Amino acid sequence: MSCFLNPQLCRLVPYTPGEQPQDRQFIKLNTNESPYPPPPEVMQAFTQTEMESLRLYSDPQATRLKQQLANQYGVKTENVFVTNGSDEALCIAFMAYAKDGRGVAFPDISYGFYTVFADLYNIEVQKVPLKEDFSIQPQDYFDLHKTIVIANPNAPTGLALSLAEIESIVAHNSDAVVIIDEAYVDFGAESAVQLTKKYPNLIVVQTFSKSRSMAGARLGYAIADAALIQDLETIRFSINPYNVNRITLKAGELALQNQKYFDDNCKRIMQTRSIVQVRLKELGFTLTDSKTNFIFAKPPKNNAKQLYTQLKEQGILVRHFDQPRVCDYLRITVGSEQEMECFLKTVEDLL
Ligand SMILES: *Cc1c(COP(=O)(O)O)cnc(C)c1O
């Protein structure tokens, strides 16, 4: 049998997204979506007029959304890059800054997509081991002379570096691009966006998927020095200038107008997180100090995989990673108060 695929891609192992079951109602605590809907303003994106306007292409410059994001962060529109989910921003940044033989470095335990992007482009990877307690040691990333990618807070550990620690990494790599993936930053960590004004080698990536309840809309963005954004735009315009659809752009603009709804939702999720953390500790779980909308927890009887399966049978989906070091843990998205109550009751029964 002949293989038509580019031989370089023949062995590519794609990213495995968390399950999105279409057949049965689960309590979904497996993909870090928000349990709360987008703000009511977003519904206005789906008017008859907007739907009719789908005959037109979307704004390839995402002008209004860029302006709003620029205002929010006190940067210029030339510092903002808007993408179809933040995965697209990361994918383009890997292509831009690591594909040329420089190589890329990221923690050995982190977001699974980084390895996939590196494989996709044939980029050499240096995996920097986390410490025993899953923490990142900033010094491990000093002067690596290659592109650096760090999720802050990290996934699936939930641990965050301080702004000073992030700055030390950026400052000690002035000859390389440092990408900080802040998918979970709104749940209690410090954002590095303001550092982009001081460091021309820093890209901060954020998303509407988690804290802004819009995973299904696919909207992400990056903030960086204008020269870096220009590079990313050149690539984007060489792939798909209309990467974000009209409805999503509109929904993003409307979502940003309701800061209070956003703040309240983040607070509520953080409160639920602490309540669940206390209860899980009482049940004998070992936890990390999560600054995200998920809890990374090791069950008392060391039976993470079994517990994952049992929970699934009971209609509750969490995430289990079959990898060394993390296979003893479950990653549990912080859902609504009711969902978490149900989760805790079920766990109690199973234990
Ligand atoms: C969820 C997630 C993303 C990407 O999400 P998008 O839906 O593509 O915006 C990126 N990085 C990390 C660490 C994530 O957990």
The ligand as an SDF file (V2000), in Angstrom:
LIG
                    3D

 15 15  0  0  0  0  0  0  0  0999 V2000
   -7.1600   24.9020   27.2540 C   0  0  0  0  0  0  0  0  0  0  0  0
   -5.7350   25.2630   27.0380 C   0  0  0  0  0  0  0  0  0  0  0  0
   -5.2850   25.9350   25.9020 C   0  0  0  0  0  0  0  0  0  0  0  0
   -6.0350   26.2160   24.6640 C   0  0  0  0  0  0  0  0  0  0  0  0
   -7.2950   26.4260   24.6450 O   0  0  0  0  0  0  0  0  0  0  0  0
   -8.0720   27.0140   23.3990 P   0  0  0  0  0  0  0  0  0  0  0  0
   -9.4310   26.4820   23.6210 O   0  0  0  0  0  0  0  0  0  0  0  0
   -7.4340   26.5600   22.1250 O   0  0  0  0  0  0  0  0  0  0  0  0
   -7.9610   28.4960   23.5620 O   0  0  0  0  0  0  0  0  0  0  0  0
   -3.9690   26.3060   25.8200 C   0  0  0  0  0  0  0  0  0  0  0  0
   -3.1060   26.0240   26.7940 N   0  0  0  0  0  0  0  0  0  0  0  0
   -3.4820   25.3700   27.8870 C   0  0  0  0  0  0  0  0  0  0  0  0
   -2.4690   25.0810   28.9390 C   0  0  0  0  0  0  0  0  0  0  0  0
   -4.8010   24.9530   28.0350 C   0  0  0  0  0  0  0  0  0  0  0  0
   -5.1500   24.2550   29.1010 O   0  0  0  0  0  0  0  0  0  0  0  0
  1  2  1  0
  2  3  1  0
  2 14  2  0
  3  4  1  0
  3 10  2  0
  4  5  1  0
  5  6  1  0
  6  7  2  0
  6  8  1  0
  6  9  1  0
 10 11  1  0
 11 12  2  0
 12 13  1  0
 12 14  1  0
 14 15  1  0
M  END
$$$$
